[in-house]
Amino acid sequence: MASHGEDVPEDQTEKKPAPLSFGFTKTVSKFKPSSVEGVTEREEKDFLTGIDGKELQSTKPSEKPKELIIPLIQKNPKTQEAKTQEAAPENDSVESQAVKELIEDSRRQLEEWQNGPQAENLNLYIPLLMQNQVPEGFEDGDHVKVDLRPESSTEADYACVPVEAYGIAMLKGMGWNKEEGIGRTFKQHVMPIESQLRPKGLGLGADRAAIKDLEPTKHKRPPKPGAHKELYGKIEGLDPDNARVVVKLAIGGRSATISQHAVKLVGRTEYEKNCKDLTRLKSSQDRDKPPVKEARRPPPPPSWLQRDLKVRFIDKSFKGGKYYNSKMCVEDVLSPSTCICRTDEGRLIDDVKQGMLETIIPKLESESIMVVLGEHRGQVGRILQRDKNKCRAMVQLDRHEEKVFMLDYDIICQYVGETDH
């Protein structure tokens, strides 16, 4: 037995600490969907049955387009919204409170008048822009309040409303009906002017009817060959991008670029037989030449020469212009276009052509005239009245004293021969 003074070993006196261990435990509960959410909706499948032009036909019936109506705003909704957004009045003095009550009273009376029974005809007196204007206080100051402004339109909104249906939708909102006439007292149907959309690429001023003229009406003729017609050669190269071939001609040995639609493949026998035959080329050229048409001579002018006519000489080249612009009388007619004339001095001029002369209209009404052309050719008469603006004259003929005729100056001429009266 050991005494108290004896030393005890350290490994027996000190106790060793117990080891410490820990861990995490978590219970994972599986998500159990409800019976309503567990039912998956099956998407309806649409099957294509056919194509009709630009329209696809399917098993699901297509929805009919709904009638688009844009209602007319007659009561300003912004005033009511602004009224709900007003803050509670702050405590103020009695005087300022009285002023606010007066302003509020006048505003209330104005709203009652606008929203009353007479508001249906407000568009006859107050413009729509004034009726639907933003209330005071929302567009003033440095910071603009945008609470009452509508939301911005999206691309889907523009896709739902076609451009050609927008105006009709506004008219329907104002009470317009296609089956009823317009007007207040005498209603009648007025067909609006419908503008036709211009096709893409058709410029201003272009006529769509001209497109039909460009369409081929008959069978197209083959392209007319050029300068190398009926010539033979060998192909040296191809240009597929431009549809042309490089041909070395047998006659001359030159290389030419020709359209592939203007060449034809031939056999070796035909090539060796006709490649340098010049007589064949000459006969083909003569055959392709159009027949020469004889130039038609213009018909000669009608003959108006008569004896005892007073005429004027208008040829400047005859005998150096000696008789130019002088008056003379037709002495004798040798042919329908040739005559003999006698001057005022009594000199005779032979071989005078009709083109050297022109008719004369007498200045005095007592002088006689003769009709030189037309139905009454050769008849003598006198002038009753002149129309210098139209170069016409009212003539009374001796054979038809009971009638008068309006004749041109070109078919009458002064007559100096004997008359019946």
Secondary structure, 3 states (H helix, E strand, C coil): CCCCCCCCCHHHHCCCCCCCCCCCCCCCCCCCCCHHHHCCCCCCCCCEEEEECCEEEECCCCCCCCCCCCCCCCCCHHHHHHHHCCCCCCCCCHHHHHHHHHHHHHHHHHHHHHCCHHHHHHHHCCCHHHHCCCCCCCCCCCCCCCCCCCCCCCHHHHHHCCHHHHHHHHHHHCCCCCCCCECCCCCECCCCCCCCCCCCCCCCCCCCHHHHHHCCCCCCCCCCCCCCCCCCEEEEEEECCCCEEEEEECCCCCEEEEEHHHCCCCCHHHHHHHCCCHHHHHHHHHHHCCCCCCCCCCCCCCCCCCCCEEEEECCCCHHHHCCCCCEEEEEEEEECCEEEEEECCCCEEEEEEHHHEEECCCCCCCCEEEECCCCCCCCEEEEEEEECCCCEEEEEECCCCCCCEEEEHHHEEEECCCCCC
